[in-house]
Amino acid sequence: MREEALEIQKAVEQEIQRILNGLFEDTPGELKDVIVEFSHFVLRPGKRIRPFLLVLTYKGYSDNDAENNALKLAAIIEIMHAFLLVHDDVIDESLLRRGELTLHKIYESKFENEKLGKDLAIIVGDIISFYLLGVLSELNIESRTFRKVLRLFSDCYVKTGYGQLLDILYTGRLDETILTDDIPAKISLLKTAYYTFIHPMLFGYYLSGQNDEKEIKTLTEIGKLVGIAFQYRDDIIGTFGGDKKSVNDIVEGKATILIKKTSEKLSSEKKMTLFDIISKKEKTQEEIELIQSLILESGALTETVNEINILVLKALDLLEKLFMKDRSKEEIKRILNKILEIPQIGEVRNGGEISG
């Protein structure tokens, strides 16, 4: 299956390039350089997990060798992913994305104007989202399936937007609300589970022409479980570093599962210290290390790792119950098992080293 997986990834890349070429051709001459920079941004090496899941699910349920629709939609959602990253980087004022300058920083350097760089990145993202609606109309599927896909497309990015709103609202201003309302779980569900797992698999399922409510429900539940696990894993990496990431979640004051679990276990005095530091706009290295220390001492890290394992194992169990072809099922299983490979964090004071 690995050879087939590589073929899928290559075919998706080619479709992405085809769509971007069409956008370039439609762009007024004086703006082509701006769009070229976005195209380069999209084509940077990445996991491509969303388009990969879409095509795998399609192939898992379809007997039709003509998979042009699946490849087109897979390319669309990957370009949409890039557009959302562009806006996310502007919001977070990020300098780097996938080891290179973020798009707004590229524009800033090109035109020697910080505000102009951000303005261009925002509008380019808007243009991309609307352009892709036109590409979506090119899907060669019967009208009932198209309506399902269009509704799901809308639902995907509305839910993602809600997750982003929650993330923005609670970044740098944490309090007891994250405990009572379980904000980290809501963000994980809306911003990661639906967007990265549930919707890509359902897109593939709908395009295959299948329509079994029980199967849809099982795919959705699998996506919820692994999506939350995936975000929790990302929270660990964003808190302690790893996978070429820094400790941005602490620096930015994100409402992560680790902060929630830690705050539940601390004394009132230490909890106040935790919230005071995590909500500060500027943090010293000593304060960052204190937050990490509180997380480790509370056992929140170990508990989160255990929860990730439970969520993924439940998803793997449900995966076996799907009426999906074995070849696709095995490849999806490989993806889910990857979530269990948590980068080595270092010495955990209440339980040895955490490693994948």
Number of C-alpha atoms within 10 A of each C-alpha: 10 8 7 13 15 12 12 17 18 12 17 25 19 15 19 23 18 14 18 24 15 12 19 18 10 11 14 10 9 7 10 15 13 18 19 15 14 24 20 12 22 23 15 12 9 9 8 17 15 21 30 27 25 28 30 27 28 29 23 20 19 19 11 10 7 9 15 15 19 26 24 23 28 28 28 25 26 22 26 18 18 20 23 20 18 24 20 14 19 20 12 11 13 16 15 12 14 12 11 12 15 21 31 27 25 21 23 19 14 13 12 12 12 15 13 17 20 23 14 16 25 20 12 18 20 14 14 20 18 11 16 20 13 10 15 19 11 12 16 12 15 10 9 9 18 17 12 14 23 15 11 17 19 10 15 20 19 15 19 22 15 15 23 16 14 18 20 15 13 19 20 23 17 22 19 14 11 20 16 9 10 15 20 25 19 18 24 25 25 24 26 24 27 25 26 27 26 26 25 28 26 25 26 29 28 22 28 23 17 15 12 10 9 10 17 18 12 16 22 18 19 24 26 23 22 30 28 27 29 23 23 23 22 19 25 22 22 21 26 20 18 16 11 9 14 14 17 17 22 27 23 18 23 25 29 28 25 25 29 23 19 24 25 15 16 17 10 11 8 14 18 15 17 22 19 14 21 27 22 17 12 13 15 11 9 9 17 17 13 15 20 19 13 21 25 19 18 19 18 22 25 21 14 19 19 12 16 22 18 16 19 25 17 14 23 20 12 14 20 13 10 16 11 20 14 12 13 21 20 16 19 18 16 12 15 21 15 13 20 21 12 18 16 15 17 11 11 16 14 13 12 10 13 15 12 12
